[in-house]
Amino acid sequence: MSGPRKNFDELLNAIGCKHAAMTRGYTTETCSDGMIVVKPFVRRRGVSIPVAGIVMLLAGLLFFKAFILAAAGPDLYDERVAKLGEGTFV
């Protein structure tokens, strides 16, 4: 009796694992014979780039530069940029 019971427990374990994976999302595919198969959604592993964060950072830097230019005036700003250009690499 241990053989069929072991197979049944393995089947239940596999169903539980698939159910846990499907709680994170799933996709459906249609096979060539017309059968619809539901599979867990596979997410990419690795570093994801937050595009919205990068755009917001660049916009913030642009607005900061515009604020400094408006506060100092174009003449003083150009003078300071030229002074920074004369400095060392470090």
C-alpha positions in Angstrom: 0.0 0.0 0.0 2.9 2.4 0.4 3.5 2.6 -3.4 0.1 4.1 -4.4 0.0 6.2 -1.2 3.5 7.6 -2.0 2.5 8.5 -5.6 -0.7 10.2 -4.3 1.3 12.2 -1.8 3.8 13.3 -4.6 0.8 14.3 -6.8 -0.7 16.3 -4.0 2.7 18.0 -3.3 3.0 18.9 -7.0 -0.5 20.3 -7.1 0.3 22.4 -4.0 3.5 23.7 -5.5 1.8 24.6 -8.7 -1.1 26.3 -6.9 1.4 28.4 -4.8 3.2 29.4 -8.0 -0.1 30.4 -9.7 -1.0 32.7 -6.8 1.8 35.0 -8.1 0.2 35.0 -11.6 -0.5 32.7 -14.5 -0.7 32.6 -18.3 -2.9 30.5 -20.6 -1.7 28.9 -23.8 -3.5 27.1 -26.5 -1.9 23.9 -27.7 -1.9 22.7 -31.3 -4.7 20.3 -30.5 -6.9 23.1 -29.1 -6.4 22.3 -25.4 -6.0 25.3 -23.1 -3.2 24.9 -20.7 -2.7 27.2 -17.6 0.9 27.7 -16.5 2.4 29.8 -13.7 3.7 33.1 -14.7 7.5 32.9 -15.0 9.2 36.2 -13.9 12.6 37.2 -15.1 15.3 36.8 -12.5 17.8 39.6 -12.4 17.9 43.3 -12.0 14.9 45.2 -13.2 15.4 48.8 -14.2 12.9 51.2 -12.7 12.3 53.4 -15.8 10.0 55.8 -14.0 12.5 56.3 -11.2 15.3 57.1 -13.7 13.1 59.5 -15.6 12.1 61.3 -12.4 15.7 61.5 -11.3 16.7 63.1 -14.6 13.8 65.5 -14.5 14.7 66.5 -10.9 18.3 67.2 -12.0 17.1 69.3 -14.9 14.8 71.3 -12.7 17.6 71.7 -10.1 19.9 73.1 -12.8 17.1 75.4 -14.0 16.6 76.6 -10.5 20.3 77.3 -9.9 20.5 79.1 -13.3 17.5 81.3 -12.4 18.7 82.0 -8.9 22.3 82.9 -9.8 21.6 84.5 -13.2 23.2 83.5 -16.5 26.4 85.6 -16.1 27.3 84.3 -12.6 26.3 80.7 -13.6 28.6 80.8 -16.7 31.4 82.3 -14.5 31.1 79.4 -12.0 30.9 76.8 -14.7 34.1 78.2 -16.2 35.8 78.2 -12.8 34.8 74.5 -12.3 36.2 73.7 -15.8 39.6 75.0 -14.8 39.9 72.5 -11.9 41.6 69.2 -11.7 40.2 65.9 -12.9 39.3 64.9 -9.3 
